[in-house]
């Protein structure tokens, strides 16, 4: 895990920003996303590139998916990368879990180019490459992004029925709504926790503890899951 330094606004500001994002997402017309899906016409060619860290950073899991994955493989989870906060005592806080990867960067459930838990795979894997969140383009313009990894893998311009487009679009928007709602709960829980224990996020301690982690030293991480924090030592 490499040191990543991110300028952060206050937790309260992040809560307001995320709620605004959620409001705007709910207002985003599903018809527009349907048009994009139909135009892109993505069709999986079973290359399995999307299941590797070379093409995708990590697979974030919603709470219901954590419960399901734990039943399938209790050791399949890790704290999501890019910890969100670090308190005065050097403890990290992160919004959830991600799937572990093998040494070669591939998903731990990828075997011989196929998913071992295909019927139980996470929602984000089912929807890939479609997404719906705001992101800055190369010119710095902030706008809605609907496609991930375009032209990097898979086939395009395939025929997709209106019914299938509507299904994909609805699932995509539902997932992104669930993700933002999860982030809001996480931020609100961190805020209450910090106020209760008279703590705050300290960037200088965050940077120092990340350097320790990169050197192989043990750090404490509190992972938000199902409304509470679960402790991990990395």
N, C-alpha and C positions, 0 to 999 in steps of 0.2 A: 504494500500500500504506500503510495507516494504522498509526500506532503502536499496538501492542497490548501491554499490560503484564500478565503472568501470573505469579502467585506459584507458584514451583516447589519441590517437595521435592527431596531429593538424588536423584542418578541411581539409586543402589542402592534407594532406597525406591520409585522409579517402576518399577524392574524387578520388585520384589516385588508391587507393586500390580497391574501388568499381568499377571503370572503368575497372581495370584489371580483377576483378571477372566477370563483364559483358562480357568482351571479351572471357574469358575462357568458360563461360556458352554458348555463341553462338557457340563455337567450339565443345561443348560436343555432341557426336554423338547420334542422336535421336534413332538409332537402338539399342544402348546399353540400353537405358531406356526402350524401348519396350521389350527387352529380360527379364529385371528385372520384369516388370509388369506382363508379361506372367508367369514367374516362381513363383511370389508371389501369383498371382491368388486371389486377395482380393475380397471378396463378403460381402456386408453389411448385418448384421443380425438384424438390427433395434434396437440395444441395447441402442443407444443414448449416450453412454459414451463419444464419441468424441465431444459432445455438452456441455461438462462440464469442468470447470477449473481444476478438479481433473486429467484429462487426457490431456488437452490442455490449454496452458497458456492464449492465447487470440486470437481473430479472427481479423487480420489486414485487413483494407479495402483500396482498390485502389480508386482513385478519382471517377471513373465512378460508383463504388459501393456505395460510400458515397451519391452521388446524388440520386441513386435509393432507398437506404434505408431511406433517409430523406423524400422521398415522401410517403413511406409506414408507417414510424413512426419517426417523428422528434426528439423524445426523446430517440431513440435507440442507440445513439452514445456517446462515451466518448473518451477523449484523450488516445491514445495508452500508455500503461505503459512503464516504463523504459525510462524516458525522456533523450534526447540525449545531451542537452547542458543547461547551466545556465549562464546568462550574469552577468555583474558587479552589476546590480541592483536587482538581485535575481529572474529574470524572466526565466522560463523554456522554452525550445523549443523541440518539438517532431515531428516526421516525418509524423504523420497521425492519423487517428481515428481507434478505435476498437469497436466491439459490446459490449454493456453493458451486465452484467450478473445479475442474481437474487441473493438474499442473500445466497441461497444454492450453488451458483457457476455455475448454469446451464445458458445456453443462454436465453436471455429474450424472444426469439422467440420459445423456446421449451415448448410445452404444451402437457401433457399426453404422453410424450415420442415421440412426433412427431413435426416436424418443421412447424410452421404456415406460413412461407414464402418459402416453399420448391422450388417453381418454380422461385423465385426471390432470392434464397440464394446466398451468396458471392461465388466467384470463388474458393477460397481455400476450402470451404465446398464441392463443387462439385468434387474437385480433391482428397480430402482426401482418403487414407493416403499417396498419392504420393507427392513427393516434389523433388527439385533438387537444393541443395545448399551445400556449403562446411561447414563441421562441424568436430570438433575433436572427436574421439572415446575415449573409456575409457583409452586407452594407450597413448592418446595425439596425435595420428596420424591425420593429416588434410587431409580429402578426401571428395569426393562427397557423399552426403547422399540422398537416393532416397525414403526411407520409413519412415513414422512417426507412432509411437505407435505399432510397429510390435508385434504381438501375445498378445496384450492387449485387443483387442476386434475385433469382426468380424470373418469371416470365411476365410480360406486360401486354396490355391491349387485348386481353381475352374477353370473351363475351360473359357478362354477369347479368343475370336477370334482375328486374326491378325489385322483385321480392327478396332476393339474396342481398342486393345493395342495401335495402331498407333494414334487413336483419343485422348486417355488419355495422351499419351506421348507428343503429340503436344500441348495440352492444358496446361499441366504441365510446359513445357519449356516456353511457351508464358507467362504464369503467372509469373514465376520467372524472366524472362526478364523485364516484366512490373514493377515488384517490384524493381529491381535494378535500372532501369531508374528513377523511382520515388525517390529512395534514393539519386541518383546523383543530381536530381533537388532540392531536399530538402537541401542537403549539400551546393550546389552552392548558393542557396538563403540565407541560414544562413551566409555564408561567405561574400556575398555582404552586407547584413544587418549589420553585425558586423563592417565591414570596413567603411560603410557610417556613422555609429553612434559612431565610435571609441570605440567599445566594444570588449569583448572577453569572451571565456568560462573560468570560474573560478571554479575549482573543490572544493575548500574549501567552497565557497558560495553554490554550488550545494549540498554538504553534509549537510550544515546547514539548507537550505530550505527544504530538504527532511526530516530532523528531525522535522522541524516545521509542515510539512504536516502530518507526522505520529502522531503528538500530536493533530491533529485536527485544526491546524491553516490554514488560507486561503493563497493560493499561486496563482500566475498568470502563466498561461501556454499558449504559442503560438503554435497552431496546424497548421501544413503545409497542405494545401488542395487546389487543383486546382491552383497551382502556387503562392499562397499567404498565409499569416498567419491569423488565426482566433483566437481571444482572448477568453480564458476561465478562470474562477475563480473557483478553487477547494477548 
